[in-house]
Amino acid sequence: MTKSEKVAFTIQKLKELYPTIPVPLDHKDPYTLLIAVLMSAQCTDVRVNQITPLLFAKADNPYDMIKLTIDEIRAIIRPVGLSPMKSKGIHGLSQMLVDKYDGIVPQELELLEEFPAVGHKTASVVVSQAFGIPAFPVDTHIHRLMYRWGFTNGKNVVQTEKDAKRLFPKEIWNDLHLQIIWYGREYSPARGWNLEDDIITKTIGRKTVLDAYYKTKKSR
């Protein structure tokens, strides 16, 4: 298969598997999504979805959030990990939203990246999922699969994002990045990977990845 045929196969297969795409993090508006994505760093979406209702019951907008102290926020979100950094970020970005943006989350990637504890990936998720602006946030699943499929060299997430944006049509970025995440979780995980279940990698996977997989299988 040529590279473009592999890309077309991947898009088609993901569309078949995920015709409707669930959004991983529960939220009701751009602000609650921003907070949920910030909390999801190095934490599972399942855990975040258990904790956000407790936080949002006390404050689901920046005006109420800044009435809480950093310690109060930290006490609620402690189970998601990295709570000292995340609680400061949540309070700080909420204060900035109130001071600079009348409590409204801006739609521009560059402006979002200026907020405390908001990196490029978090900002990309918010613009794509809250505002429908094309972006391609790269998480560990996407980084892993793009390498397994031979679509990137796997050096770093910055390169992976560039390669994804170059290979895939812009109009499907927002759906596709979510489809790849779900596929990675269900069929192509980092641990406990069974290639027989992973139709995309089995069909188009990087030769070195497939060889390494079969070698590991034989040695067991």
Secondary structure, 3 states (H helix, E strand, C coil): CCHHHHHHHHHHHHHHHCCCCCCCCCCCCHHHHHHHHHHCCCCCHHHHHHHHHHHHHHCCCHHHHCCCCHHHHHHHHHHHCCHHHHHHHHHHHHHHHHHHHCCCCCCCHHHHCCCCCCCHHHHHHHHHHHHCCCCCCCCHHHHHHHHHCCCCCCCCHHHHHHHHHHHCCHHHHHHHHHHHHHHHHHCCCCCCCCHHHCHHHHHHCCHHHHHHHHHHHHHC
